[in-house]
């Protein structure tokens, strides 16, 4: 590619081309398919280099360096100097391309390293987070690694850390809560920031808290949840295979069901929350069946809006 064409392309992509230069560009494009392919390649490169998230290369410093180079190597002949200026400008444009592309690749690589994603779609998937730390992701769940030991969860996952080393303990962010591992195995359910976050500890213990609340400590065979609406933590009893309700207000029944199944349940009208229910459900029973029984007991109906169940008249 000759220097004049490089300069013409550079002016075009920077929005500085005159009408005469635009006509020259059209003629050049019509000359061959090779020119068209080169133009497409340069267009794609400029699109990449114009990403707002990409740090901008120091173009002023680069041009200053080239001017200094030209002053050191200028020849007496005006003609030679004229050609050299054009060659320098072409080289400068190429260097800026390379600097910009390198910056983009470096920036993207660093971002990827800080935001590694672990995803499970239709089936559970087990991942090694780092040595001595694994995560079993439930379907439709995702973990984003913020740093070596910090992870953001959307969905449900069981974390296992087989190390007593302080530097290998993990911190899980779920909605507005944090779960700090204290050498343990635990399960976190947090499909949406607006829904209840549930933490179950199988081994060891964790600290369950938010930025504004020191929260609670959960030990082996305990479960706890956090309600983002009320901003309250609740420590539940040791694990049981049954859900027992004895003259329990519907609002508390709903709270326990959200904790047990990791779902969002809404009640309309609000007066229904005061109705008391007595029943025993096996946790292996699907939540849809449990809610159908409750609705039948209340002569109400069950519907869904997105991921939320709604109990209403």
C-alpha positions in Angstrom: 0.0 0.0 0.0 1.5 3.4 -0.9 1.9 6.2 1.7 -0.6 8.5 0.0 -3.4 5.9 0.3 -2.5 5.3 3.9 -2.8 9.0 4.6 -6.1 9.2 2.7 -7.5 6.3 4.7 -6.3 7.8 8.0 -8.1 11.1 7.1 -11.2 9.3 6.1 -11.5 7.3 9.3 -10.8 10.4 11.4 -13.6 12.3 9.6 -11.1 14.8 8.1 -11.3 13.9 4.4 -12.3 16.6 1.9 -14.8 16.0 -1.0 -11.9 15.6 -3.4 -10.2 13.1 -1.1 -13.5 11.1 -0.8 -13.7 10.9 -4.6 -10.1 9.7 -4.7 -11.0 7.0 -2.2 -14.0 5.9 -4.3 -11.7 5.6 -7.4 -9.2 3.6 -5.4 -11.8 1.2 -4.1 -13.2 0.6 -7.6 -9.7 -0.3 -8.9 -9.6 -3.9 -7.4 -11.1 -6.3 -5.0 -7.9 -6.3 -3.1 -8.4 -2.6 -2.3 -11.9 -3.3 -1.0 -10.7 -6.1 1.3 -8.0 -3.8 2.7 -10.6 -1.1 3.3 -12.9 -3.6 5.1 -9.9 -4.7 7.3 -9.0 -1.2 8.2 -12.7 -0.3 8.9 -12.9 -3.2 11.4 -9.6 -2.2 13.0 -10.8 1.4 13.5 -14.1 0.0 15.0 -12.1 -2.0 17.5 -9.8 1.0 18.3 -12.8 3.2 18.9 -14.2 1.1 21.8 -15.0 3.5 24.7 -13.6 1.1 27.3 -10.2 1.1 25.7 -7.5 3.4 27.1 -6.4 5.8 24.3 -2.8 5.7 23.1 -0.7 8.8 23.6 -0.9 10.1 20.0 0.6 13.5 20.8 3.7 11.9 22.2 4.0 9.5 19.3 3.8 12.4 16.8 6.2 14.4 18.8 8.7 11.6 18.6 8.3 11.4 14.8 8.8 15.1 14.5 12.1 14.8 16.4 13.1 11.9 14.2 12.4 14.0 11.1 14.4 16.9 12.4 17.4 14.6 13.1 17.2 12.9 9.7 16.1 15.8 7.4 17.8 16.0 4.0 18.8 19.3 2.2 16.6 18.4 -0.8 13.0 19.7 -0.5 11.8 16.8 -2.7 13.4 14.2 -0.5 12.1 16.0 2.6 8.6 16.0 1.2 8.7 12.3 0.5 10.2 11.6 3.9 7.4 13.5 5.6 4.8 11.4 3.8 6.7 8.2 4.7 6.9 9.3 8.3 3.2 10.1 8.5 2.4 6.7 7.0 4.8 5.0 9.5 3.2 7.1 12.3 -0.3 6.0 11.3 0.9 2.3 11.3 2.6 2.7 14.7 -0.6 4.2 16.2 -2.6 1.3 14.8 -0.2 -1.2 16.4 -0.1 0.7 19.7 -3.8 1.0 19.8 -4.4 -2.6 19.0 -1.8 -3.8 21.5 -3.5 -1.6 24.1 -6.9 -3.1 23.3 -5.6 -6.6 23.5 -3.8 -5.9 26.8 -6.8 -4.2 28.2 -9.2 -7.0 27.2 -6.8 -9.7 28.5 -6.5 -7.9 31.9 -10.3 -7.5 32.1 -10.8 -11.2 31.2 -8.4 -12.3 33.9 -10.3 -10.3 36.5 -13.7 -11.4 35.3 -13.5 -15.1 34.5 -16.9 -16.7 34.2 -18.1 -20.2 35.2 -21.5 -21.1 33.8 -23.9 -23.9 34.1 -26.9 -23.9 31.6 -29.0 -27.1 31.3 -27.0 -29.3 33.7 -25.0 -29.0 36.9 -21.4 -28.2 36.3 -18.4 -28.6 38.7 -15.5 -26.1 38.4 -12.1 -25.8 40.1 -11.8 -22.2 41.2 -8.2 -22.6 42.3 -6.2 -25.1 44.2 -8.3 -26.6 47.1 -11.4 -24.7 46.0 -14.3 -26.0 43.9 -17.8 -24.9 43.0 -20.7 -27.1 41.9 -23.0 -24.9 39.9 -26.7 -25.7 39.6 -28.4 -25.2 36.2 -29.0 -21.6 35.0 -26.3 -20.3 37.4 -23.2 -18.3 36.9 -20.1 -17.3 38.9 -18.0 -14.3 38.0 -14.4 -14.3 39.4 -13.6 -10.8 40.6 -10.1 -11.7 41.9 -8.4 -14.9 43.0 -10.5 -15.3 46.1 -13.6 -13.2 45.4 -16.6 -14.5 43.4 -20.0 -13.1 42.4 -22.8 -15.7 42.2 -26.1 -15.4 40.3 -28.0 -18.6 40.8 -27.2 -21.5 43.1 -23.8 -23.2 43.9 -22.1 -25.3 46.5 -18.6 -24.1 47.4 -16.0 -26.5 48.9 -12.7 -25.2 50.3 -10.3 -27.8 51.5 -7.7 -25.6 53.1 -7.0 -23.9 56.4 -4.7 -21.4 54.8 -6.1 -17.8 55.3 -5.0 -16.8 51.8 -7.1 -19.6 50.2 -10.4 -18.8 51.8 -13.0 -17.3 49.5 -15.6 -14.5 49.6 -18.8 -14.9 47.7 -21.0 -11.9 46.7 -24.7 -12.7 46.3 -27.0 -9.8 45.6 -26.1 -7.3 48.3 -24.8 -9.9 50.7 -21.3 -11.4 51.3 -20.5 -14.9 52.5 -17.0 -15.2 54.0 -15.7 -18.7 54.1 -14.0 -19.9 57.3 -12.8 -23.2 56.1 -15.9 -25.0 55.0 -18.5 -26.4 52.5 -21.6 -24.3 51.9 -24.4 -23.7 49.5 -25.6 -20.3 48.4 -28.9 -19.7 46.6 -29.3 -16.2 45.0 -31.0 -16.1 41.7 -31.9 -12.4 41.8 -30.8 -9.4 43.9 -34.5 -8.9 44.7 -35.0 -12.4 46.1 -34.1 -14.0 49.4 -30.5 -15.1 49.6 -30.1 -18.5 51.3 -26.9 -20.0 52.8 -26.6 -23.6 54.0 -23.5 -24.9 55.7 -22.5 -28.5 55.3 -19.1 -28.3 56.9 -17.2 -25.6 59.0 -18.7 -22.1 59.2 -19.3 -18.9 57.3 -19.9 -15.2 58.1 -23.1 -14.0 56.3 -23.3 -10.2 56.1 -23.8 -7.0 54.1 -21.9 -3.8 53.7 -24.1 -2.2 56.4 -24.8 -5.2 58.7 -22.2 -7.5 60.3 -24.8 -10.3 59.8 -24.6 -13.7 61.4 -22.3 -16.6 61.7 -23.6 -20.0 60.4 -22.1 -23.3 61.4 -22.4 -26.9 60.2 -26.0 -28.1 59.6 -27.4 -24.6 59.9 -29.1 -22.5 57.3 -29.9 -18.8 57.2 -31.4 -16.4 54.8 -31.4 -12.7 54.0 -34.5 -10.8 52.9 -33.4 -7.8 50.7 -36.8 -6.1 51.2 -36.6 -6.0 55.0 -32.8 -6.1 55.2 -33.0 -8.8 57.9 -31.0 -12.0 58.4 -32.8 -15.1 59.9 -31.0 -18.2 61.3 -33.1 -21.3 60.7 -33.1 -24.6 62.6 -30.9 -27.5 61.7 -31.7 -29.2 58.4 -34.8 -31.2 58.3 -36.4 -33.2 55.5 -39.8 -31.7 56.4 -41.5 -28.3 56.5 -43.7 -28.1 59.5 -46.4 -25.4 59.9 -48.5 -25.3 63.0 -51.0 -22.4 63.0 -48.3 -20.4 61.1 -49.1 -17.1 59.4 -48.9 -17.2 55.6 -46.2 -14.5 55.6 -44.0 -16.9 57.7 -44.9 -19.9 55.5 -43.9 -18.0 52.4 -40.7 -16.9 54.1 -39.8 -20.5 54.9 -40.7 -21.8 51.4 -38.6 -19.1 49.8 -35.7 -20.2 52.0 -36.2 -24.0 51.4 -36.7 -23.7 47.6 -34.8 -20.6 46.7 -37.9 -19.0 45.0 -39.7 -15.7 45.1 -43.4 -15.8 46.3 -45.7 -12.9 46.3 -49.1 -12.6 48.1 -52.0 -10.5 46.9 -53.8 -8.9 48.6 -51.6 -8.4 51.6 -54.4 -9.3 54.0 -53.8 -13.0 53.0 -50.5 -12.9 54.9 -52.4 -13.0 58.3 -54.2 -16.3 57.6 -52.8 -19.2 59.6 -51.9 -22.5 58.1 -51.2 -26.0 59.6 -49.5 -28.5 57.4 -46.5 -30.8 56.9 -44.6 -30.9 53.6 -41.7 -33.1 52.6 -38.9 -31.0 51.2 -38.5 -33.4 48.3 -42.0 -32.3 47.1 -41.8 -29.8 44.2 -42.6 -26.3 45.2 -45.4 -26.1 42.6 -47.2 -29.0 44.4 -46.7 -27.4 47.8 -48.1 -24.0 46.6 -51.0 -25.8 45.0 -52.0 -27.4 48.3 -51.7 -24.1 50.1 -53.8 -22.3 47.5 -56.5 -25.0 47.7 -56.5 -24.6 51.5 -57.0 -20.9 51.1 -59.5 -21.2 48.2 -56.9 -19.0 46.3 -55.1 -19.5 43.1 -51.4 -19.8 42.0 -49.9 -18.0 39.0 -46.5 -17.0 37.8 -45.0 -13.7 36.7 -41.5 -14.3 35.4 -39.7 -16.2 38.1 -42.1 -15.2 40.9 -45.0 -17.3 42.2 -48.2 -15.3 43.1 -50.8 -16.4 45.6 -54.0 -14.4 45.1 -57.8 -14.6 45.1 
